[in-house]
C-alpha cells in the first residue's frame, strides 16, 4: 500500500485499527480469528486495516511507525496513533480497548 493511500485511510473520523502482520508469523495467524470477530462485533465503531510488513510497497509505512515485531496493532483517530500494542490480545480485551478509545477520543 502506498503511504499516501495509507494516510488517507487512517485520516478517517472513525477509529482505524491497523494490524501489522507477516504471513510467516504464527502469532499473527493466531490473531486472525480475533480480528475477524472484532471486525464483526465492532463494525459500528472501527475499521480494521491489515498491513503485511513483508510487502515491498508497505516498507515506508513500516519504517514510519517503527514496526519491529509482529503482530503490532495501532489504533488511529483522524490520522494520529492513539494506542499501540505488540503481541497477542484477546477478543474481549481488544473490544474493551476500542470502546475506551472511542469514548476518550471523540472529536
C-alpha positions, 0 to 999 in steps of 0.5 A: 500500500502506498503511504499516501493511500495509507494516510488517507485511510487512517485520516478517517473520523472513525477509529482505524485499527491497523494490524501489522502482520507477516504471513510467516508469523504464527502469532499473527495467524493466531490473531486472525480469528480475533480480528475477524470477530472484532471486525464483526462485533465492532463494525459500528465503531472501527475499521480494521486495516491489515498491513503485511510488513513483508510487502515491498510497497508497505516498507515506508509505512513500516519504517514510519511507525517503527514496526519491529515485531509482529503482530503490532496493532495501532489504533488511529483517530483522524490520522494520529496513533492513539494506542499501540500494542505488540503481541497477542490480545484477546477478543474481549480485551481488544473490544474493551480497548476500542470502546475506551478509545472511542469514548476518550477520543471523540472529536 
